[in-house]
């Protein structure tokens, strides 16, 4: 199965403090640097499932872009990289227990792409058996991509990325084969509470009413 992933590729910096951190001073920490980005991570997992994967993303002319490109080559994922000013960076600050405290993402390169530029790089999505679109793009671009895929009968899945970016998928829900989100993102998109199992079911039903063929909500 040939799948295109249209989404973000970042270099991830994961910071875990050694002990209790203090404000306004330097703290000891374990910092890991890894390839990341929601789109890129989905591409890796699709490859593990045996799919032939093409990654469509943006990156700058810098050492981090080379790092990402080499990573995709190692995974035997075809890359179609659109040149931008800089490569995306994601910084995750964990707490002492290893749980997410807060994360910061600079995905300006991907977010500034236009539908026309993406199509120039891809040519024709009809050559793919399916497409995954993450919410790192603007709402306009996501809507245009979804309309293009619907017109050509290409199945597509949606990934919201974060609470902040989830609303960008609104125009693309109708006709999507699959939308996957956590309960916080589901609450943002439906405007409904999504804490208990029963509320999760109601949110899933609402997303189905909006036109999603399959809905997956994690708690």
PyMOL commands that set and color helices and strands:
alter all, ss='L'
color gray80, all
select helices_A, chain A and resi 38-48+63-74+108-111+115-122+125-127+139-152+163-172+183-190+197-209
alter helices_A, ss='H'
color red, helices_A
select strands_A, chain A and resi 2-6+10-17+29-36+52-59+78-83+88-94+100-106+130-134+156-159+178-182+215-218
alter strands_A, ss='S'
color yellow, strands_A
deselect
rebuild
show_as cartoon
